[in-house]
Amino acid sequence: MPPPSHLAIATSSVRRLLKEEASYRQELVDQQRQIKALEEKTKNGQAGDDEDGNAEFMLKQHQLAAEETKAVFEPLQKRIADAVTKLENQIELRERSGAPEAEMEQAKAALAEAKAAQNGTS
């Protein structure tokens, strides 16, 4: 089996980074949901009802985790932009030199996904 082409590598890199970003976005949503629930619990005076009386500490920990997750997005966006640029370059090179049609279709689909994701998060 021949090694994957540069186009295939660039395509898989973009797709992997998009999945990573989606995973972090879902993680942030989950964390914000937990924070909201803990805030409600604390606000309603139910904080003392938890097992070991540390609801406020747990709230701060969840807030810290959410902030750390938010901090991931800026460098991740840069990595995605770099990967998209590499993929665009590879597509351009392969269009001139000829690449398997299926490989080109996958690359263009990944590029379209990345562009849509960038437009959706800007």
C-alpha positions as CSV (number, residue, x, y, z in Angstrom):
1,M,0.0,0.0,0.0
2,P,1.5,3.3,-1.0
3,P,1.9,6.1,1.6
4,P,-0.8,8.7,1.6
5,S,-0.3,11.7,-0.6
6,H,0.3,15.2,0.6
7,L,-3.2,16.0,-0.4
8,A,-4.7,13.2,1.6
9,I,-2.6,14.2,4.7
10,A,-3.7,17.8,4.4
11,T,-7.3,16.7,4.0
12,S,-7.2,14.4,7.1
13,S,-5.5,17.2,9.1
14,V,-8.3,19.7,8.4
15,R,-10.9,17.1,9.2
16,R,-9.2,16.1,12.4
17,L,-8.9,19.7,13.6
18,L,-12.5,20.4,12.8
19,K,-13.5,17.4,14.9
20,E,-11.3,18.6,17.7
21,E,-12.9,22.0,17.6
22,A,-16.4,20.5,17.6
23,S,-15.4,18.4,20.6
24,Y,-14.2,21.4,22.5
25,R,-17.3,23.4,21.6
26,Q,-19.5,20.5,22.9
27,E,-17.3,20.3,26.1
28,L,-17.8,24.1,26.6
29,V,-21.6,23.7,26.3
30,D,-21.6,20.9,28.8
31,Q,-19.4,22.9,31.2
32,Q,-21.7,25.9,30.9
33,R,-24.7,23.8,31.6
34,Q,-23.0,22.4,34.8
35,I,-22.1,25.9,35.9
36,K,-25.6,27.1,35.4
37,A,-27.0,24.2,37.4
38,L,-24.5,24.8,40.2
39,E,-25.2,28.6,40.2
40,E,-28.9,27.8,40.6
41,K,-28.3,25.4,43.3
42,T,-26.1,27.9,45.2
43,K,-28.5,30.8,44.6
44,N,-31.5,28.8,45.9
45,G,-29.6,27.9,49.1
46,Q,-29.3,24.3,48.2
47,A,-25.5,24.4,48.3
48,G,-25.5,22.9,51.8
49,D,-27.5,19.9,50.5
50,D,-24.5,18.5,48.6
51,E,-22.6,15.6,49.9
52,D,-19.6,17.4,51.4
53,G,-20.6,21.0,51.4
54,N,-18.3,22.2,48.6
55,A,-20.7,23.4,46.0
56,E,-19.1,26.9,45.8
57,F,-15.7,25.3,45.4
58,M,-17.0,23.0,42.7
59,L,-18.7,26.0,41.0
60,K,-15.3,27.9,40.9
61,Q,-13.6,24.7,39.5
62,H,-16.2,24.4,36.7
63,Q,-15.8,28.1,35.9
64,L,-12.0,27.7,35.7
65,A,-12.4,24.6,33.5
66,A,-14.7,26.6,31.2
67,E,-12.2,29.4,31.0
68,E,-9.4,27.0,30.1
69,T,-11.6,25.4,27.4
70,K,-12.3,28.9,26.0
71,A,-8.6,29.6,25.9
72,V,-8.1,26.6,23.5
73,F,-10.1,28.2,20.7
74,E,-7.8,31.0,19.6
75,P,-4.7,28.7,19.0
76,L,-7.0,26.0,17.5
77,Q,-8.5,28.5,15.1
78,K,-4.9,29.5,13.9
79,R,-4.0,25.8,13.5
80,I,-7.2,25.3,11.4
81,A,-6.4,28.3,9.3
82,D,-2.9,27.1,8.7
83,A,-4.2,23.6,7.8
84,V,-6.8,25.1,5.4
85,T,-4.0,27.1,3.7
86,K,-2.0,24.0,3.2
87,L,-5.0,22.1,1.9
88,E,-5.7,24.9,-0.6
89,N,-2.1,24.8,-1.8
90,Q,-2.3,21.0,-2.2
91,I,-5.5,21.2,-4.1
92,E,-4.0,23.8,-6.4
93,L,-0.9,21.7,-7.0
94,R,-2.9,18.5,-7.5
95,E,-5.3,20.2,-10.0
96,R,-2.3,21.1,-12.1
97,S,-0.5,17.7,-11.8
98,G,-3.6,15.5,-11.7
99,A,-4.8,13.6,-8.7
100,P,-7.3,10.8,-8.3
101,E,-10.8,12.2,-8.6
102,A,-12.0,10.7,-5.3
103,E,-9.1,12.2,-3.4
104,M,-9.8,15.7,-4.9
105,E,-13.5,15.4,-4.0
106,Q,-12.7,14.6,-0.4
107,A,-10.2,17.4,-0.3
108,K,-12.7,19.9,-1.7
109,A,-15.4,18.7,0.7
110,A,-13.1,19.1,3.7
111,L,-12.2,22.6,2.5
112,A,-15.8,23.5,2.2
113,E,-16.5,22.2,5.7
114,A,-13.6,24.2,7.1
115,K,-14.8,27.4,5.3
116,A,-18.3,26.9,6.6
117,A,-17.0,26.4,10.2
118,Q,-14.8,29.5,9.9
119,N,-17.7,31.5,8.7
120,G,-19.9,30.2,11.5
121,T,-17.5,31.0,14.2
122,S,-16.2,34.4,13.0
